[in-house]
């Protein structure tokens, strides 16, 4: 099993609860402007604008694993770009509280990120 880097250092505000629980990832407390790091080597599969000014970044990793980073701003990556573990993905957006939403997916199914971190 791959071990992923924690994309930001902070307390878990909201743990994984799956689709039925309404949180398909984890919310990690982080100050606005904190650098969000790629959890593992991969490739940018998608960059999508979210509600407001924040962006969602989807990275593709080996074995049909994807990581999702949302509530980020200042994303400079481009679709198809290769990224290295620890490389900046963007910055944590302003918010009250400010946090990074992080998901691990196996194909289209969300999985608990905890075993990967």
N, C-alpha and C positions, 0 to 999 in steps of 0.2 A: 504493500500500500504506500502511496506517495505521501510524504509529509509536506505540508504547505507552510509557507511563511504566514504569520499573522499580518494581514494587510495594513493594519494600524495597531498601535498599542493602546489598549483602553479596556474599560470594564464592559462586559456584555450587558447592554440595557434590556434587550429582549432576546431570549433564547429561541432556538429553532423549535417550531411546533408543527411543521408540515402544512400541507394544503388545507387540511381540515381545521388546523389551529390558527390559520391566517398569517403565519410568518414562515415563509419558505426559505429563510436564511437566518442570519443573526444580525442584530444591530449592535455595533461596537461604538461606545462613546469616544469621541475625539474632538479636539478643538477645531473650529473652522480654519481652513488653510493647512491643516496637517496633511503631509504627503501620504497618499495611498499607494502601497506597493503591490506589485504583481505577486500573487501567492506562489506561483510556479512558472517555469519556462512555458511558453505557449505562443499562440498567434491570436491577433485581434480578429474575432469572428464578427463582431457587431459593435457599432457605437450608435446609440440612440438618444435623442433628446427626451427627457422625462418632463413631468409637470414643472412649470416654472423654468428656472435657468439651469437646473441640474441635468446631468447626463448619466446614462447607463452604459457601462462597458462590459462586454462579454468576451472572455478569453477562452480559446480552445486549447486543451491539453491532451496528451496521449490517453489512450484507453477510453475515448468517448466521454472524458470528464471536461466540464466547463466550470469556470468561475465567473460570477456576476458581481460587479461593483456598482452600487447605485448611491445617489445622493452625493455625486462628485461633480466638481467644476474644474475648469482649466485643463481639460483633457487635450493633449497634443498628439496622441496616437492616431494612426490611420488604419482603416480596415485592411487586413492582410499583413500588417506589420508583425514581425517577430519580436517577442518580448522575453526578457530574461527575468528569472526569479529576483525579486527585490527592486526591479526597475520601477520608477514612478509611473503611475497610471493617471493620476490627477490629484486634486486636493479635495478635502472634505468641505462640503457646502455649508453655508451659514444655516443655523437652525436653533430651535429651542426645544429640546436639547439638540446639539449638533452631533451627528453620528454618521458612520458608514454602514450601509446595508450591504451585507456580503452573503452570497449564496454559492453553494457547490451543487452542481447538477451532473447526473449520470444520464447522458442523452437529454431528454426533456424532463426527466423526473428530478425533483429536488431531493437532496439527501442531507442529513445532519452534517454540517461542516466540522463539528467537534472532533470526530476521529481523524480528520485530515490535518488538524492544526497542532 
